[in-house]
Amino acid sequence: MRWLTAVEHLRDRRIAGVLVTLTAVRGHAPRDAGAKMVVSARDTWDTVGGGNLEAVAVERARAMLAEGVGVPQSFTSSLTDRAPSTHGVQCCGGEVSVLLEPLAVVPAVAVFGMGHVGWELARVLARHDLDLHLVDTRPEQLTEELLAVLAEPAARVRPHPVPALPELVLPTLPRGTHVLVMTHDHAEDAALVDAALRTEGLATVGLIGSSAKWARLRGRLLEAGLSEEDLARVVTPIGLPGLPGKDPATIAVSVAADLLVRFAAGARTVGAAPGSAAVAPGSATVPPGSATVARGSATT
């Protein structure tokens, strides 16, 4: 597999890696400047010339992955029999400069409810490098015409038009996904929050709405067997508290800004993929998919 295909391979599978590039070559070397390879914790693709040079590059790349390094690093390697080597002598006679660039696992966001706020939020998030899942039970809310608004996005947009039970999408989401619940139906919101808190591996669970709405739902979730620790994962109201406004575009900007702050915090956590939860996933012991808040039980 060539290096560019390998980058896409890791991106699609949400696996972290490092892109290794020869940025300069002085004298004789096994590859010219511009040669690239890709390194993951387990595999390598393509080559920058083999021998001690490549072995050291792979070693350093994997150390970056193990330590969660998020900024590029570089080093210079002399290819002579007099240069110190760890993995055998490489005596081409030249010298090369090597750049190691992290290929981070991008954040993932799932928006449940593609109403006015949902679509405004999708427009903002689609401009960022992330996996964006859009979920709605109303077929008219995820048509190709509407999705065309997100043409040529930076994000990987994945629509999920589901006729019923949107909570069944939750177990299919990548680990560390930030879930946002903003459907047209408070009963659907309740079922989704309940199921999200019982789904292992998700990050935060955001719920749009008033404090009164959350107070009612909170009591029902506790009655259904969830703990205070589980409920602490729910973010409500969503968005930046210092940015008031009820206009859908304003709410969307506020929510997106709050998510970007969370992504940055996750990226600063050593060894954590960007977008992963800074707080460990909830400890609910009820099996995933066994949501017990009845759909018709939520009140507005």
C-alpha atoms as a printed R data frame, in Angstrom:
    type eleno elety resid chain resno       x      y      z
1   ATOM     1    CA   MET     A     1   0.000  0.000  0.000
2   ATOM     2    CA   ARG     A     2   1.411  3.406 -0.951
3   ATOM     3    CA   TRP     A     3   1.643  6.164  1.627
4   ATOM     4    CA   LEU     A     4  -1.321  8.239  0.426
5   ATOM     5    CA   THR     A     5  -3.622  5.214  0.442
6   ATOM     6    CA   ALA     A     6  -2.310  4.369  3.910
7   ATOM     7    CA   VAL     A     7  -3.239  7.844  5.196
8   ATOM     8    CA   GLU     A     8  -6.799  7.291  3.948
9   ATOM     9    CA   HIS     A     9  -6.780  3.763  5.397
10  ATOM    10    CA   LEU     A    10  -5.967  5.098  8.874
11  ATOM    11    CA   ARG     A    11  -8.419  7.997  8.535
12  ATOM    12    CA   ASP     A    12 -11.266  5.684  7.561
13  ATOM    13    CA   ARG     A    13 -10.547  3.304 10.450
14  ATOM    14    CA   ARG     A    14  -9.913  6.069 12.985
15  ATOM    15    CA   ILE     A    15  -6.410  4.833 13.789
16  ATOM    16    CA   ALA     A    16  -3.630  7.242 14.753
17  ATOM    17    CA   GLY     A    17  -0.435  7.291 12.724
18  ATOM    18    CA   VAL     A    18   2.606  9.306 11.733
19  ATOM    19    CA   LEU     A    19   3.573 10.519  8.258
20  ATOM    20    CA   VAL     A    20   7.348 10.297  7.736
21  ATOM    21    CA   THR     A    21   8.900 12.510  5.013
22  ATOM    22    CA   LEU     A    22  12.466 13.017  3.817
23  ATOM    23    CA   THR     A    23  12.549 16.806  3.633
24  ATOM    24    CA   ALA     A    24  16.153 17.195  2.482
25  ATOM    25    CA   VAL     A    25  18.897 14.960  1.110
26  ATOM    26    CA   ARG     A    26  22.566 15.949  0.962
27  ATOM    27    CA   GLY     A    27  24.868 13.583 -0.898
28  ATOM    28    CA   HIS     A    28  23.957  9.966 -1.572
29  ATOM    29    CA   ALA     A    29  20.867  8.432  0.073
30  ATOM    30    CA   PRO     A    30  18.591  5.452 -0.708
31  ATOM    31    CA   ARG     A    31  15.614  7.744 -1.488
32  ATOM    32    CA   ASP     A    32  15.247 11.269 -2.807
33  ATOM    33    CA   ALA     A    33  13.785 14.206 -0.871
34  ATOM    34    CA   GLY     A    34  10.010 13.932 -0.763
35  ATOM    35    CA   ALA     A    35   9.921 10.175 -0.130
36  ATOM    36    CA   LYS     A    36   7.267  9.277  2.408
37  ATOM    37    CA   MET     A    37   6.031  6.423  4.544
38  ATOM    38    CA   VAL     A    38   3.260  5.976  7.089
39  ATOM    39    CA   VAL     A    39   3.646  4.389 10.519
40  ATOM    40    CA   SER     A    40   0.983  3.141 12.938
41  ATOM    41    CA   ALA     A    41   1.434  1.387 16.262
42  ATOM    42    CA   ARG     A    42   1.417 -1.980 14.471
43  ATOM    43    CA   ASP     A    43   2.088 -1.458 10.762
44  ATOM    44    CA   THR     A    44   4.136  0.504  8.242
45  ATOM    45    CA   TRP     A    45   3.435  1.419  4.614
46  ATOM    46    CA   ASP     A    46   5.804  2.547  1.858
47  ATOM    47    CA   THR     A    47   9.477  3.328  2.571
48  ATOM    48    CA   VAL     A    48  11.969  6.143  3.074
49  ATOM    49    CA   GLY     A    49  14.924  3.909  2.254
50  ATOM    50    CA   GLY     A    50  15.114  1.052  4.720
51  ATOM    51    CA   GLY     A    51  18.043  0.256  6.975
52  ATOM    52    CA   ASN     A    52  18.950  2.177 10.097
53  ATOM    53    CA   LEU     A    53  17.355  5.392  8.779
54  ATOM    54    CA   GLU     A    54  13.925  3.841  8.395
55  ATOM    55    CA   ALA     A    55  14.170  1.817 11.595
56  ATOM    56    CA   VAL     A    56  14.967  4.949 13.603
57  ATOM    57    CA   ALA     A    57  12.117  6.839 11.913
58  ATOM    58    CA   VAL     A    58   9.658  4.051 12.761
59  ATOM    59    CA   GLU     A    59  10.977  3.880 16.331
60  ATOM    60    CA   ARG     A    60  10.570  7.622 16.842
61  ATOM    61    CA   ALA     A    61   7.147  7.654 15.191
62  ATOM    62    CA   ARG     A    62   5.885  4.912 17.503
63  ATOM    63    CA   ALA     A    63   7.281  6.731 20.533
64  ATOM    64    CA   MET     A    64   5.257  9.780 19.444
65  ATOM    65    CA   LEU     A    65   2.126  7.622 19.191
66  ATOM    66    CA   ALA     A    66   2.723  6.053 22.601
67  ATOM    67    CA   GLU     A    67   3.210  9.454 24.225
68  ATOM    68    CA   GLY     A    68   0.318 11.138 22.410
69  ATOM    69    CA   VAL     A    69   2.570 13.775 20.811
70  ATOM    70    CA   GLY     A    70   0.447 16.132 18.731
71  ATOM    71    CA   VAL     A    71   3.098 18.341 17.093
72  ATOM    72    CA   PRO     A    72   5.557 17.481 14.303
73  ATOM    73    CA   GLN     A    73   9.114 16.441 15.135
74  ATOM    74    CA   SER     A    74  12.237 16.236 12.995
75  ATOM    75    CA   PHE     A    75  15.698 14.718 13.081
76  ATOM    76    CA   THR     A    76  18.795 14.422 10.903
77  ATOM    77    CA   SER     A    77  20.506 11.140 10.080
78  ATOM    78    CA   SER     A    78  24.043 10.688  8.711
79  ATOM    79    CA   LEU     A    79  24.409  7.724  6.374
80  ATOM    80    CA   THR     A    80  28.073  6.913  6.955
81  ATOM    81    CA   ASP     A    81  29.932  4.071  8.625
82  ATOM    82    CA   ARG     A    82  31.237  6.567 11.198
83  ATOM    83    CA   ALA     A    83  27.773  7.668 12.333
84  ATOM    84    CA   PRO     A    84  26.346  5.982 15.436
85  ATOM    85    CA   SER     A    85  23.638  3.487 14.526
86  ATOM    86    CA   THR     A    86  21.205  1.304 16.424
87  ATOM    87    CA   HIS     A    87  19.880 -0.893 13.637
88  ATOM    88    CA   GLY     A    88  22.945 -1.626 11.487
89  ATOM    89    CA   VAL     A    89  25.418  0.386  9.437
90  ATOM    90    CA   GLN     A    90  24.120  2.432  6.502
91  ATOM    91    CA   CYS     A    91  27.038  3.871  4.501
92  ATOM    92    CA   CYS     A    92  25.482  5.583  1.466
93  ATOM    93    CA   GLY     A    93  27.603  8.608  2.354
94  ATOM    94    CA   GLY     A    94  24.932 11.284  2.558
95  ATOM    95    CA   GLU     A    95  22.770 12.966  5.164
96  ATOM    96    CA   VAL     A    96  18.993 13.279  5.321
97  ATOM    97    CA   SER     A    97  16.506 15.405  7.247
98  ATOM    98    CA   VAL     A    98  13.325 13.673  8.343
99  ATOM    99    CA   LEU     A    99   9.963 15.159  9.355
100 ATOM   100    CA   LEU     A   100   7.506 13.197 11.505
101 ATOM   101    CA   GLU     A   101   3.925 14.508 11.310
102 ATOM   102    CA   PRO     A   102   1.190 13.098 13.573
103 ATOM   103    CA   LEU     A   103  -1.934 11.798 11.850
104 ATOM   104    CA   ALA     A   104  -4.440 12.225 14.640
105 ATOM   105    CA   VAL     A   105  -7.755 10.466 15.016
106 ATOM   106    CA   VAL     A   106 -10.244 13.205 14.218
107 ATOM   107    CA   PRO     A   107 -13.143 14.075 16.551
108 ATOM   108    CA   ALA     A   108 -16.574 12.573 15.974
109 ATOM   109    CA   VAL     A   109 -19.936 14.277 16.542
110 ATOM   110    CA   ALA     A   110 -23.433 12.834 16.172
111 ATOM   111    CA   VAL     A   111 -26.358 15.248 15.852
112 ATOM   112    CA   PHE     A   112 -29.721 13.657 16.594
113 ATOM   113    CA   GLY     A   113 -32.466 15.886 15.206
114 ATOM   114    CA   MET     A   114 -31.963 17.778 11.960
115 ATOM   115    CA   GLY     A   115 -34.312 20.669 12.572
116 ATOM   116    CA   HIS     A   116 -33.421 24.363 12.341
117 ATOM   117    CA   VAL     A   117 -30.638 24.188 14.935
118 ATOM   118    CA   GLY     A   118 -29.403 20.817 13.700
119 ATOM   119    CA   TRP     A   119 -28.875 22.070 10.168
120 ATOM   120    CA   GLU     A   120 -27.256 25.325 11.258
121 ATOM   121    CA   LEU     A   121 -24.897 23.300 13.445
122 ATOM   122    CA   ALA     A   122 -24.137 20.872 10.609
123 ATOM   123    CA   ARG     A   123 -23.147 23.797  8.374
124 ATOM   124    CA   VAL     A   124 -20.616 24.987 10.948
125 ATOM   125    CA   LEU     A   125 -19.209 21.578 11.904
126 ATOM   126    CA   ALA     A   126 -18.892 20.445  8.288
127 ATOM   127    CA   ARG     A   127 -16.138 23.041  7.860
128 ATOM   128    CA   HIS     A   128 -13.927 21.173 10.343
129 ATOM   129    CA   ASP     A   129 -11.937 17.956  9.973
130 ATOM   130    CA   LEU     A   130 -14.124 15.515 11.881
131 ATOM   131    CA   ASP     A   131 -16.605 12.672 11.437
132 ATOM   132    CA   LEU     A   132 -20.103 14.165 11.431
133 ATOM   133    CA   HIS     A   133 -23.096 11.848 11.870
134 ATOM   134    CA   LEU     A   134 -26.537 13.328 11.142
135 ATOM   135    CA   VAL     A   135 -29.547 11.388 12.419
136 ATOM   136    CA   ASP     A   136 -33.292 11.973 12.009
137 ATOM   137    CA   THR     A   137 -36.434  9.834 11.887
138 ATOM   138    CA   ARG     A   138 -38.138 12.223  9.452
139 ATOM   139    CA   PRO     A   139 -37.135 11.347  5.876
140 ATOM   140    CA   GLU     A   140 -37.741 14.893  4.670
141 ATOM   141    CA   GLN     A   141 -35.034 16.200  7.022
142 ATOM   142    CA   LEU     A   142 -32.155 14.290  5.402
143 ATOM   143    CA   THR     A   143 -32.868 14.551  1.688
144 ATOM   144    CA   GLU     A   144 -30.124 14.824 -0.930
145 ATOM   145    CA   GLU     A   145 -31.262 18.392 -1.611
146 ATOM   146    CA   LEU     A   146 -30.684 19.376  2.012
147 ATOM   147    CA   LEU     A   147 -27.376 17.508  2.203
148 ATOM   148    CA   ALA     A   148 -26.208 19.417 -0.879
149 ATOM   149    CA   VAL     A   149 -25.822 22.440  1.402
150 ATOM   150    CA   LEU     A   150 -22.828 20.612  2.868
151 ATOM   151    CA   ALA     A   151 -21.148 20.146 -0.530
152 ATOM   152    CA   GLU     A   152 -17.351 19.746 -0.415
153 ATOM   153    CA   PRO     A   153 -17.153 19.642  3.388
154 ATOM   154    CA   ALA     A   154 -13.927 19.310  5.349
155 ATOM   155    CA   ALA     A   155 -15.764 16.803  7.544
156 ATOM   156    CA   ARG     A   156 -16.769 13.290  6.583
157 ATOM   157    CA   VAL     A   157 -20.559 13.635  6.667
158 ATOM   158    CA   ARG     A   158 -22.495 10.436  7.357
159 ATOM   159    CA   PRO     A   159 -26.311 10.771  7.205
160 ATOM   160    CA   HIS     A   160 -28.422  8.235  9.103
161 ATOM   161    CA   PRO     A   161 -32.057  8.470  7.957
162 ATOM   162    CA   VAL     A   162 -33.833  6.037 10.289
163 ATOM   163    CA   PRO     A   163 -37.608  5.470 10.181
164 ATOM   164    CA   ALA     A   164 -37.806  4.769 13.926
165 ATOM   165    CA   LEU     A   165 -35.710  4.122 17.032
166 ATOM   166    CA   PRO     A   166 -32.789  6.500 16.345
167 ATOM   167    CA   GLU     A   167 -31.080  5.191 19.480
168 ATOM   168    CA   LEU     A   168 -30.115  2.098 17.453
169 ATOM   169    CA   VAL     A   169 -27.543  4.305 15.723
170 ATOM   170    CA   LEU     A   170 -25.697  4.885 19.025
171 ATOM   171    CA   PRO     A   171 -23.826  1.538 19.226
172 ATOM   172    CA   THR     A   172 -22.563  2.039 15.661
173 ATOM   173    CA   LEU     A   173 -20.840  5.357 16.452
174 ATOM   174    CA   PRO     A   174 -17.048  5.529 16.924
175 ATOM   175    CA   ARG     A   175 -15.644  5.504 20.444
176 ATOM   176    CA   GLY     A   176 -15.317  9.016 21.837
177 ATOM   177    CA   THR     A   177 -18.209 10.441 19.802
178 ATOM   178    CA   HIS     A   178 -19.833 13.558 21.242
179 ATOM   179    CA   VAL     A   179 -23.619 13.108 21.046
180 ATOM   180    CA   LEU     A   180 -25.997 16.050 20.672
181 ATOM   181    CA   VAL     A   181 -29.707 15.437 21.228
182 ATOM   182    CA   MET     A   182 -32.035 18.053 19.700
183 ATOM   183    CA   THR     A   183 -34.944 16.218 18.116
184 ATOM   184    CA   HIS     A   184 -38.454 17.506 17.450
185 ATOM   185    CA   ASP     A   185 -39.910 15.207 20.135
186 ATOM   186    CA   HIS     A   186 -39.124 15.415 23.863
187 ATOM   187    CA   ALA     A   187 -40.022 11.734 24.257
188 ATOM   188    CA   GLU     A   188 -37.459 10.887 21.567
189 ATOM   189    CA   ASP     A   189 -34.936 13.100 23.347
190 ATOM   190    CA   ALA     A   190 -35.543 11.178 26.566
191 ATOM   191    CA   ALA     A   191 -35.080  7.785 24.934
192 ATOM   192    CA   LEU     A   192 -31.892  8.944 23.212
193 ATOM   193    CA   VAL     A   193 -30.296 10.372 26.366
194 ATOM   194    CA   ASP     A   194 -31.181  7.212 28.284
195 ATOM   195    CA   ALA     A   195 -29.707  4.973 25.572
196 ATOM   196    CA   ALA     A   196 -26.622  7.152 25.089
197 ATOM   197    CA   LEU     A   197 -25.752  6.929 28.787
198 ATOM   198    CA   ARG     A   198 -25.999  3.143 28.530
199 ATOM   199    CA   THR     A   199 -23.843  2.931 25.398
200 ATOM   200    CA   GLU     A   200 -20.222  2.196 26.222
201 ATOM   201    CA   GLY     A   201 -17.475  4.417 24.856
202 ATOM   202    CA   LEU     A   202 -19.314  7.629 23.993
203 ATOM   203    CA   ALA     A   203 -18.006 10.992 25.200
204 ATOM   204    CA   THR     A   204 -20.339 13.781 26.290
205 ATOM   205    CA   VAL     A   205 -24.091 13.680 25.790
206 ATOM   206    CA   GLY     A   206 -25.479 17.137 25.034
207 ATOM   207    CA   LEU     A   207 -29.176 17.906 25.412
208 ATOM   208    CA   ILE     A   208 -30.849 21.024 24.069
209 ATOM   209    CA   GLY     A   209 -33.592 22.564 26.183
210 ATOM   210    CA   SER     A   210 -34.478 24.318 29.387
211 ATOM   211    CA   SER     A   211 -33.516 23.510 32.963
212 ATOM   212    CA   ALA     A   212 -37.141 22.491 33.592
213 ATOM   213    CA   LYS     A   213 -36.971 19.929 30.772
214 ATOM   214    CA   TRP     A   214 -33.766 18.473 32.222
215 ATOM   215    CA   ALA     A   215 -35.134 18.392 35.771
216 ATOM   216    CA   ARG     A   216 -38.072 16.246 34.658
217 ATOM   217    CA   LEU     A   217 -35.921 13.958 32.542
218 ATOM   218    CA   ARG     A   218 -33.250 13.684 35.207
219 ATOM   219    CA   GLY     A   219 -35.710 12.279 37.703
220 ATOM   220    CA   ARG     A   220 -36.940  9.695 35.202
221 ATOM   221    CA   LEU     A   221 -33.409  8.603 34.374
222 ATOM   222    CA   LEU     A   222 -32.585  8.085 38.060
223 ATOM   223    CA   GLU     A   223 -35.780  6.078 38.472
224 ATOM   224    CA   ALA     A   224 -34.722  3.993 35.456
225 ATOM   225    CA   GLY     A   225 -31.533  2.905 37.239
226 ATOM   226    CA   LEU     A   226 -28.910  5.358 36.030
227 ATOM   227    CA   SER     A   227 -26.552  6.844 38.617
228 ATOM   228    CA   GLU     A   228 -25.536 10.392 39.450
229 ATOM   229    CA   GLU     A   229 -22.159  9.599 37.883
230 ATOM   230    CA   ASP     A   230 -23.887  8.620 34.658
231 ATOM   231    CA   LEU     A   231 -25.977 11.795 34.615
232 ATOM   232    CA   ALA     A   232 -22.853 13.912 35.120
233 ATOM   233    CA   ARG     A   233 -21.974 13.125 31.499
234 ATOM   234    CA   VAL     A   234 -25.019 15.038 30.279
235 ATOM   235    CA   VAL     A   235 -24.269 18.602 29.151
236 ATOM   236    CA   THR     A   236 -27.354 20.808 29.340
237 ATOM   237    CA   PRO     A   237 -27.947 23.477 28.347
238 ATOM   238    CA   ILE     A   238 -25.528 23.060 25.460
239 ATOM   239    CA   GLY     A   239 -23.224 25.741 24.108
240 ATOM   240    CA   LEU     A   240 -21.143 28.496 25.648
241 ATOM   241    CA   PRO     A   241 -22.912 29.991 28.694
242 ATOM   242    CA   GLY     A   242 -21.686 33.498 27.871
243 ATOM   243    CA   LEU     A   243 -23.258 33.564 24.407
244 ATOM   244    CA   PRO     A   244 -27.004 34.192 24.800
245 ATOM   245    CA   GLY     A   245 -29.616 33.980 22.077
246 ATOM   246    CA   LYS     A   246 -32.361 31.704 20.789
247 ATOM   247    CA   ASP     A   247 -31.815 32.190 17.081
248 ATOM   248    CA   PRO     A   248 -30.843 28.794 15.511
249 ATOM   249    CA   ALA     A   249 -27.670 30.212 13.945
250 ATOM   250    CA   THR     A   250 -26.581 31.737 17.267
251 ATOM   251    CA   ILE     A   251 -27.222 28.488 19.131
252 ATOM   252    CA   ALA     A   252 -25.276 26.577 16.463
253 ATOM   253    CA   VAL     A   253 -22.237 28.850 16.747
254 ATOM   254    CA   SER     A   254 -22.350 28.554 20.533
255 ATOM   255    CA   VAL     A   255 -22.585 24.752 20.473
256 ATOM   256    CA   ALA     A   256 -19.850 24.420 17.852
257 ATOM   257    CA   ALA     A   257 -17.518 26.693 19.831
258 ATOM   258    CA   ASP     A   258 -18.081 24.638 22.974
259 ATOM   259    CA   LEU     A   259 -17.280 21.452 21.040
260 ATOM   260    CA   LEU     A   260 -14.055 22.940 19.686
261 ATOM   261    CA   VAL     A   261 -12.984 23.721 23.244
262 ATOM   262    CA   ARG     A   262 -13.688 20.111 24.220
263 ATOM   263    CA   PHE     A   263 -11.771 18.799 21.192
264 ATOM   264    CA   ALA     A   264  -8.749 20.893 22.155
265 ATOM   265    CA   ALA     A   265  -8.912 19.652 25.754
266 ATOM   266    CA   GLY     A   266  -9.054 16.067 24.518
267 ATOM   267    CA   ALA     A   267  -6.076 16.627 22.207
268 ATOM   268    CA   ARG     A   268  -4.018 17.933 25.133
269 ATOM   269    CA   THR     A   269  -4.659 14.759 27.134
270 ATOM   270    CA   VAL     A   270  -1.533 12.600 26.783
271 ATOM   271    CA   GLY     A   271  -2.277  9.535 24.721
272 ATOM   272    CA   ALA     A   272  -5.846 10.577 23.963
273 ATOM   273    CA   ALA     A   273  -7.258 10.977 20.480
274 ATOM   274    CA   PRO     A   274  -8.631 14.454 19.713
275 ATOM   275    CA   GLY     A   275 -12.289 14.578 20.547
276 ATOM   276    CA   SER     A   276 -12.100 11.781 23.082
277 ATOM   277    CA   ALA     A   277 -13.743 12.283 26.429
278 ATOM   278    CA   ALA     A   278 -11.692 13.905 29.155
279 ATOM   279    CA   VAL     A   279 -14.092 12.261 31.598
280 ATOM   280    CA   ALA     A   280 -14.243  8.496 31.451
281 ATOM   281    CA   PRO     A   281 -17.367  7.015 29.849
282 ATOM   282    CA   GLY     A   282 -20.164  6.346 32.287
283 ATOM   283    CA   SER     A   283 -20.314  3.321 34.485
284 ATOM   284    CA   ALA     A   284 -23.910  2.299 33.840
285 ATOM   285    CA   THR     A   285 -24.253 -1.430 34.315
286 ATOM   286    CA   VAL     A   286 -27.436 -1.845 32.303
287 ATOM   287    CA   PRO     A   287 -26.562 -3.472 28.949
288 ATOM   288    CA   PRO     A   288 -26.431 -1.149 25.902
289 ATOM   289    CA   GLY     A   289 -29.699 -0.898 24.049
290 ATOM   290    CA   SER     A   290 -31.821 -1.612 27.128
291 ATOM   291    CA   ALA     A   291 -33.100  1.928 27.580
292 ATOM   292    CA   THR     A   292 -35.870  1.980 30.124
293 ATOM   293    CA   VAL     A   293 -37.257  5.498 29.814
294 ATOM   294    CA   ALA     A   294 -40.445  4.930 27.861
295 ATOM   295    CA   ARG     A   295 -40.892  6.936 24.662
296 ATOM   296    CA   GLY     A   296 -44.249  8.324 25.643
297 ATOM   297    CA   SER     A   297 -43.237  9.231 29.181
298 ATOM   298    CA   ALA     A   298 -41.435 12.545 28.610
299 ATOM   299    CA   THR     A   299 -43.410 15.716 29.124
300 ATOM   300    CA   THR     A   300 -42.696 19.051 27.521
